[in-house]
Amino acid sequence: MHFKDIQRVPGDPILGLIEAYAVDPNPNKFDLGVGVYKDAMGLTPILRSVKLAEQRLVDSQTTKTYIGGHGQARFGTLISELVLGKDSPLIAHKRVGASQTPGGTGALRLCADFIANCLPGRGIWLSDPTWPIHESIFGAAGLKVSHYPYVGSDNRLNVEAMLATLNQVPHGDVVLLHACCHNPTGFDLSHDDWRKVLQVVRSRNLLPLIDFAYQGFGDGLEQDAWSVRLFAEALPELLITSSCSKNFGLYRERTGALLVCTDTTEKLMDVRSQLSATARNLWSNPPDHGAAIVAEILGDPELRHMWAAEVEEMRGRIAQLRAGLVEALTPLGLGKRFAHIGVQRGMFSYTGLNDDQVARLRHEHSVYLVSAGRANIAGIDAARLDSLAKAIAAVC
């Protein structure tokens, strides 16, 4: 018996919520756990621009052969322009290269293995709290994982504590930063805060890894890229992970990229050779379909305009849901306590609800959110904001 000593491990808590929600017979249940955008009908839609791009691909594609270790070159060029700006000097000087990956998660894993293999001894610093997968991905790669403060027990952004800790990080370590729409908290740094972080990164000679999973869901496609472009223009080296899951709605197509910025074109070629070798052992070649869709959209002015409008529509709906929930909580005496929900950005909110309150919401009101109190605002039914507010009030 070869497998007799293998033990069962706990399942992913967020995926477990999917199963629990699915079997809940309550017709008035709320799914605020899983991080996907939902429209007014409670569906995660296929964007119109995506449908049109797919139809073009069906009509025009002539092969399904491999696309190479770095993926589709057109996708890499266009995603670099989306992230850094079409007029970025890094693109003009050939100091940035994009490696296509299976989703933003794949980009993080490729980055983790690259750091472990090519930058031995470097630790990585994550915000406290952060997306739980950050912990497991970098830990699985064998990196030493440490944390800097971000949101405290009072559910407030603590920039001073963040900067104080970063000022003690060993020279040369990697620091992971969320470009916008911080997951899980929804609290983002201001422009002034970002400049202070940049100053510390420079003084400590840290290597920034910016996770850019929600471009367009915070303040807009261009606005959300501000911090990434600030760092790219100010530093000789930078790592950026980009995801097309949310802003293109390509969740199951697993479309993302790892962008590497270097001080010279020659060094970029060195780094990309290592990334290609690493990717070969992870997935050999990345999947093509999602990247082909993104390239078709970004490369066509009409489709790009349609897509940008759809992203803005999703962003606007999330902002309205935030304001609407605070408004619904106000008559119940909770408007001030939960005012931060209206200030946060992106899909997620660190509500401030504790484990017991989250459990009661689930068992007594069929409201499903992550145990730490993270709620997916994009999963709220706008027509039932009052019902959700009353459920929250009942457990507070």
Buried (B, 14 or more C-beta within 10 A) or exposed (E): EEEEEEEEEEEEEBEEBEEBBEEBEEEEBBBBBBBBBBEEEEEBBEBEBBEBBBEBBEEEEEEEEEBBBBBBEBBBBBBBBBBBBEEBEBBEEEBBBBBBBBBBBBBBBBBBBBBBBBBEEBBBBBBBBBBBBBBBBBEEBEBEBBBBBBBEEEBEBBBEBBBEBBEEBBEEBBBBBBBBBBBBBBBBBEEEBBEBBBBBBEEBEBBBBBBBBBBBBBBBBEEBBBBBBBBBBEBEBBBBBBBBBBBBBBBEBBBBBBBBBBEEEEBBEEBBEBBEBBBEEBBEBBBBBBBBBBBBBBBBEEBBEBBBEBBEEBBEBBBEBBEBBBBBBBEBEBBEBBEBBBEBBBBBBBBBBBEEBBEBBBEEBBBBBBBBBBBBBBBBBEEBBBBBBBBBBBBB
